[in-house]
Amino acid sequence: MDNSLTLSYLSLLLLLLAVASFFILRQVIRTRRTESTLSRLQNALKGGQGSAKDHYELGGIYLDKRLFSQAVVQFQKALKAKDLEGDENTALIYNGLGYAHAAQEQYDIAIRQYKEALKLKPDYVVAFNNLGFAYEKKQLSAQALEAYESALALDPNNPTAKRRVEPLRKLYAPSAS
């Protein structure tokens, strides 16, 4: 009986180590891929020439690495790139720019960027969610509620808007006296 208990503990330990190894290996592969892409993009953009897509992708990597001011620079370069095509792509860049500013607690600038994204792509649910977040941070609850409700109108199952709209609605519910 003692041997079977020892064998069970050893099997459990091996299983836990295998699972942990899997997740660690997966993270190492993701990190290597990101670093490889970062290096490739930085080298491609060294000469000052790069596509809007390259600048956007590099800005996204900087966001992931929490290098927000560098992300802002890349998104601005993406907006200025000569090969920027389509309102949808431009809206994505404005949303990324807004996110970078919001992460630096520059909510007024972020709101402006999100609104630009929504001018170009009025059905951009993520931009509505981000706009709602920025309004909440500015303590503009009515505008935040409106942004989240716009997101829900476009995507009734949107988890972010669903989660945030309820507390805001309670603020504006008529009080029973």
C-alpha positions, 0 to 999 in steps of 0.5 A: 500500500505504501508503494502505491501511495508513493507511486501516486504522488510521483505520478501527480508530481510528474503530471504537474511538472509536465503541465508547467513545462508545457506552459513555460515552453509555450511562453518562451516560444511566444516571447521568441516570436515577438522578439524576432518580429520586434528585431525584424521591424526595427531593422526594417524601419531604421532607414526611416522608410516603412509601411503603415502596417510595419509601424502599426505592428511595431506600435502594437508590440510596444503596447504589449511591452508597455512602452507606451510613448514609443507606441505613440511614435509608431502609430503617428508614423503609421498615420503619416505613411504614404501607403496607408489605405482605407478608413478601417486601417486608419481607424485601427491606428487611431484606436491604438493611439488612443489606447497608448494615450489612455495607458499614460493617463492622457484621457483627453487625448485618448478620447479624441483618438477614439472619436477619430476612429469612430468617425472612420469606422462607426461600427467599431465596438472596441473603440466604443468600449475604449471610449467608455473606459476613458470617459469613466476615468474622466468621471464623465459617467453619462458619456461613458454609459452612452459609449457602452450602450453604443457598443451593446447596440452593435454587439449585444453580447459584448462582455466588456460593455455588458459588465460596465453598463450595469453600474453606470445605469444604476447611477442614472436610474430614477430613485424610488422615493 
